């Protein structure tokens, strides 16, 4: 571990010396989120020719580039990725590469939140359906191998010695397509993490440190049949999460039909658990129109625990962009099974509804709105206590409205507002206003100023910030500097919380397949200080 720290310090000093020279702008590709689940996101581009599996796509928020997802799969016009943070994004949100040729320009660390917390990797949970993209079948597939190995370090420093933590995380992302020009392909995504000086916990419970999120072998025929064996998230039915077992699907022109049988990963440590059986069928349809496409899917799923029904439900999702300048997405679920007074009953209750629409009257102006009334899922055999299941039933429910306007070529202004409601608790509201100046003369950087207003059942607060980001050495070094002033007033607490937060983000691309990044953030309030450092080294295969 000491050797790794020395290497990181050496790379940091090397990168800092290189960052003193050169100026340039970033050229990038932009796409739009066409579907999302809890951690699976589909992004549609005009072309994905310059995007590779394993690349990172970014959300540009008030001038800051936020790493949002890693590309896991792609077609000729769409990328499919897993979310890197728990940041909420909506259908129609724009994502971008950092550069058409250079992708990994900033580190894989969530930024631009009032208090930054680096999230742990989590298994994908139930959310919404999926999107079936047209694949480019004009050329016969050939063998290919791509992926990457990542080593990341998280350092937390605090005035309180108990808050000092150093964690390591190693990940392997590998896709071997058409192995030896055969019909077989292999994909895997796994990670290992540990806290320094806490190796005993790893040895005591290895499965909490080592996670396999994807490990599947695929067989594909010439007539459109695909079969998978192993652990895989099926992008056609990603709302149910990972499936351990066998999956098969068949596509006829615009129609897709599939089925699966297997089990769910264990809820405590994400290991294989044959007692959590599940099986189901699904059908989908996609039609390409003059202005866009429409895509619908329907799935029926039965999930069990030790042979007893845990949940039985129908999921439907519809996506439509056939009307010019308008994109609509809706999804809902109906539970078909319930326990009443300990007795199983058939039912048909809507337990989830989500609707969103984006309207872009011109290239300079866009509006977005959504309504969310999704409830938490009830598993009758996995969890016996209904009170625990329903405790946070309405935490996601609410409305969201936003707009973005570009009055001049290098100026963007925007605002987004959210309103969340609960039956027995006060509502929460937030409003985010920002203005962004791109390619400011003299410094060749993007500068953004923002003001966030927050009001909930237990606090009121404001966050004022300014950010500056630029490509320091084109294709090699990218930097971002940020400062925020946070003021929260908690109910029943006499003195407000005042924080000053500063952040620095630097990344270097040494070669086409090797990159390094570091992200620092410090918090200062009253007499206490704390800071976080996130670093990673990425080696592409």
Secondary structure by P-SEA (a helix, b strand, c coil): caaaaaaaaaaaaaaaaaaccbbbbbbbbbbbbccccccbbbbbccccccccccbbbbbbcccccccccccccccccbbbbbbcccccccccbbbbcccccccccccccccccccccccccccccccbbbbbccccccccccbbbbbbbbbbbbbbbccccccbbbbbbbbbbbbbcccccccbbbbbcccccccccaaaaaaacccccccccccbbbbbcccbbbbbccccccccccccccccbbbbbcccccbbbcbbbbbbcccccccccccccccccccbbbbbccccbbbbbbbbbbbbccccccccbbbbbbbbcccccbbbbbbbbbbcccccccbbbbbbcccbbbbbbbbbccccbbbbbbccbbbbbbbccccccccccccccccccccccccccccccccccbbbbbbbbbccbbbbbbbbbbccccccccccbbbbbbbbbbbcccccccccbbbbbccccccccccccbbbbbbbbbccccbbbbbbbbbbbbbbbcccccccbbbbbbbbccccccbbbbbbccccc
